[in-house]
Amino acid sequence: MPLRLVQYRLEAGGRAVAAMTDVGPARQLVGVDSVYTLAVEALGAGRSLADLAETRATGEVVDLEIAESEGRLLPPIEHPDPAHLKMTGTGLTHLGSAEGRDKMHKAAAAGAETDSMRMFRMGLEGGKPGADQIGAQPEWFYKGDGSNLTAAGRPLVSPAFALDGGEEPEIAGIYIIDDAGAPRRLGFALANEFSDHVTERGNYLWLAHSKLRAASVGPELRLGALPEDVRGVSRIVRDGATLWEKPFLSGEANMSHSLANLEHHHFKYGLFRRPGDVHIHFYGTATLSFADGVRTQPGDRFEIEAEPFRMALRNTLAVAAPTDVRVTDL
């Protein structure tokens, strides 16, 4: 059974990591206060992360539901220096993912095939190459560094200048770069990639701006392979009632690109292979409430759950206070 790791804060202060499988309670890892330090230790010892975690999962039983209700959950991984955690993603990677994007950009294209649809077709035709082959490169975007990473249960904060704050239910891959500069996959997590779809709709060249937002990941890091067919549910709760709910699909069976192809086209850049860095890479989605005409508002709660994960990812939408940014000469 796949092992899952969850980071959380202790009631008395400090932090800890718990491990659990598909069934049974979660247990605290003895002598471990972060997944990052455990991963570094595993690299140094030449052991798998799961093997090392299992040897430490001898601590007390942890009630993660209480930890969640008390706001003590942490992201499934962090870096001691947030600047060394990179959040990136790929879009138009899922079957059906082009439909909503194409609608946004169709008017500007005056009926012609949009760049989004052409990108999607490239993935359909070449996103799953054979072994040892390189496939079509996907759309790629930058989300920010570790300062944009939000834990489960914490508010997803949209900047005051944003035109929208919409959910994107996804699976994210989590990686660390070893001492030789090779990317090593730690596992997978639920994710809310969270974007400004109104800004993106205004001009597809504003996609980069629309993605520079907070993102939520977790709460659990699922070790081992991702199932081929991932089925989940994304919903928005407003004032205690479900405003919108829709199933979403992920996993390679529902994607136009293989995970290996997405990973290659991210890590082919040397600046993303710096030893010790952590990478959280969002694989994309085909399900958005925005595509169904939903406009979110502060206080809305996003809920994302999927079968391979025991815990749901929940966050409430908030908006930051305006800031006055001025550049002055030094």
N, C-alpha and C positions, 0 to 999 in steps of 0.2 A: 504494500500500500504506500502511495506517495507520502512523503513527509512534508509537513507545512510548518513554517517558522513565523512567529508573530512577535514583534517588538512592542513593549509596553512600559509604562512607568509604574513603579511600585507605589503602593499607598503611602509608605513611609518616606518616599523620596528615592532618587536613583532610578535606574532603568534595568530591564531584564529582557530575556528572550525565552519564549515558550515553544515547545514542539508538540505537534499532534498529527495523527494519521486520519484516515477517513472516519474512524469511529473511536470512541473513548475520549477520556479527558485530555486536556493539554497539561504538559508538565514543564516546569521551569528548567532551563539548562543551567547546570551548576558551573559557576565561574565564568559566565558569559554575560556581557551586558550589551552587546551589539552584534548584528549579523555581519557587519563589515569586519570586525576584529576576528570573528569566527572564520570568515572566508579567507582572510589573510593567513590565519593559522593553518587552514587546510591546504592552501597553496604551498606554504613553507614545508609542511609535513608530507606533501605528495599524496594527500588523501582526498576523498570526495567530501563535499560539504555535508551531504546526508549522513555519511558514515561517522564523521566527527560529531555531528549534532546528536546522533543516536547515543553515542557514548556519554554525552553530557546530560541527556534527558532523564535524569534521576532525581530531580528536585521535587518540590511540592506541587500538588495539583493546583492549576490556575483557572479561575473562573473568568474567562475572557468576555463573557456577556456583561459582567459587572464592570470590568475594565472599560468596556465600550460605553456603558451607561454613564460612567464617571469621567469620560473624556480622556482616558489614560492610554489609548492606543497610539502607536507611533507608525510612521511609514514602514514598510517591510524591509527597507534598507536606507541608510543615510551614509554620508561621508563626513569625517571629522571636519573637513573644510568644504562647505557647500559649493565652492567654486569648482571643485573637482568631481562634482556629480553633474552629468549632462543629461538633459531630457530632450529627446528628439522623437520624430515619428514619421510614418509613411501613410499617405492617403491613397484613395482609389484602389485599394488592395483587396476588397471584398466583393463577391458577386452581388450585384445590385447597388454597390456604393456609388456608382456614377449617376444614378437616376436623380437623386436630390441635388447633387452638385450641378448636373446638366440643366435642371430647371432654373437654378439661380443665375446661370450665365447665358441661357438660351436667347433672351431678349437682346442682349448686347451683341450676340453673334448673328442676329437677323436671320435666324432659321438655319444657318450653316452648322456643321458639326463643330462642337466646342473643343477647346484644348483639353478640357476635362475628359470628354468622351474619347478623344484620341489617345490620351494617356491611359485611360482604362482599357482600351482595345489593345494597346501595346502589352499591358499586363496579361490580358487573356491569351494573347498569342505567344508571349515569350516570358511570362513570369514564373513558369515552373520548368526550368531547363533540366536536362538529364544530368546524371551524376558527373561531377567534375566539369560542368559547363557553366558559363555565366549567362544569366538571363537578362531581360530588359530591366533597366533601372527604374524604380518607382518614383513617384512624387516624394519629396523629402522636405521636412521642415524642422525648425529648432523651437523648442518650447521654453528653454531657459535652463538655469542651473538649479542646484539644490535649494536655493532660497524660494523657488516657485513650487516646491514639493509640499503637498498638504496631506496630513494624516486623515484616516477614516474618522468620522465624527466631528472633524473640525470644519469651520466655515470655508467654503470656496469663495475667495474674495475677488470680485471683478473690479478693475480700476474705474475710477469715476468717469473717465472719458470713453469707456466702452459703450457700444451701441446695443450689445446683447451679451448675455452670459448663458450659453447653452451647453447641455451635457453631450458627451460622446462616449458611449459605453464600449470599452475595448479590453483587449488583453495586452499587457505590456511584458516585454522580456527584460530581465534584469541581469546585468553583466558586470564583471570586474576585469580589469586588464592586469595580467600577471607580469612578473619581473622581466620576462622576455618580450613584452609588448604584444602578447597574444590575448585576444578576447576570450573570456571564459564565462559561459552562461551559468548563472546561479539558479534560475528558475523563472516562474511566471507569476503574475499578479493581476487581479482585476484592476481596472483603471477607469477613471473619468477624465478624459483628455481635455474637456472644457475649452470652448472656443467662442469667438465673437462672430457669429454667422451673418449678422447684418453687415458688418464691415466687409467680410469676405464677399458677400453678394454685391456690394457696391462696385467692386472691381476685383477681378481674380488676381491682379497683381498685388492686392492688399492681403493675400493669404498669409504672408509672413507676419504682418501686423496682427492679424486675427488670432494667430497661434501663440503669440507671446503673452501667455496668461498662466495663472496657477493651474495645477493639475493634481488630482488626488489618485493615490495608488494604494492598494492593499485591501484589507489589513494583513492578509497572509501571503507569504512567499511559498508557492507550490514548487517543490523540487522535482526533478525528473522531467520526462517528456510531456508536452502538451497534447491532450487528446486530439485526434483528427477532427472531431465534430464537437464543438463547444456550443451549448445552447443555454441562453440566459434570458433574463427579463430586465428591462429598464423602465423605471417609472418616475413620475414627478408627483409629490404629495404637496398639496396646498391647503392650509388651514385644517389639517387632519384628514382630508379626503383625497383620494387618488384623482388627480387632474388628467393624467395621461399615462398609459402603460402600453408597452409593446415588446414582443420577443426580439432578441437579437441573436445572430449566429456568428461564430468565429471558428478558429481552427482551420487547418489547411484544406479540409474538404469543402469549406465555404469561402475560400480565398482564391484570387486570381494569381497570387504570388506564393511561392513557397517561403517558409521562414528562413531557410538557408539563403535564398536569393535576397531577401530584405536585409539580412545580417551582412551579407557580402557587400552590398552597396552602401551600407553605413560604415563598416569598419575598414573598407578599402582606403579610407583617408587616414594618413598617418597621425594627424592630430587627434584622432579618436582612439589611438592605441598607446596612450601614455600610461606607463606602469602605475598601478595604484588607483587609477580613476574608476569611477562607477558610472555606468550608463543605464538609463531607463528608456527603452525604445517602445513607442506605441505602434501597434500593428495596423490600426485603422478600424473602421466600422461602416456598416451600411444602414444604421438605424439612428435617426435623429428626430427629436420632437419638433425641432424647428421646421423640418420638411413637412410636418403635418399641420403647420400653422400655429404652433404653440409659442407664445411669448412668455418667457420666465420673468419672475419678479423677486425682489429680496424676500427671504423667508421661505421660498420654495425648497423642498427637500428632494435631492436626487437620491435614488436607490437603485443599485446595480447588483444583481446576483446571477450566478451561473453554476451549473452542476458540478464542475470540477473543484469548486471552492466551497468550504463549509460556512464561511462568514460572508455577509453582504458588505458592500461598500456604500456608506451613507454620508452625505454632506449637505449642508444647508447653504443656499446662495446668499452672499452678502456683497455689499458695494463699499469700496474704500472711500474715504473722504478725499475731496479734490486736493491736489498738490500744485504749488506754483513753482514750476521748474524754469530757472533762468540761467543762462550761461554768462559768466563774467570773465574778464581777462585776469590773469594771474600776474 
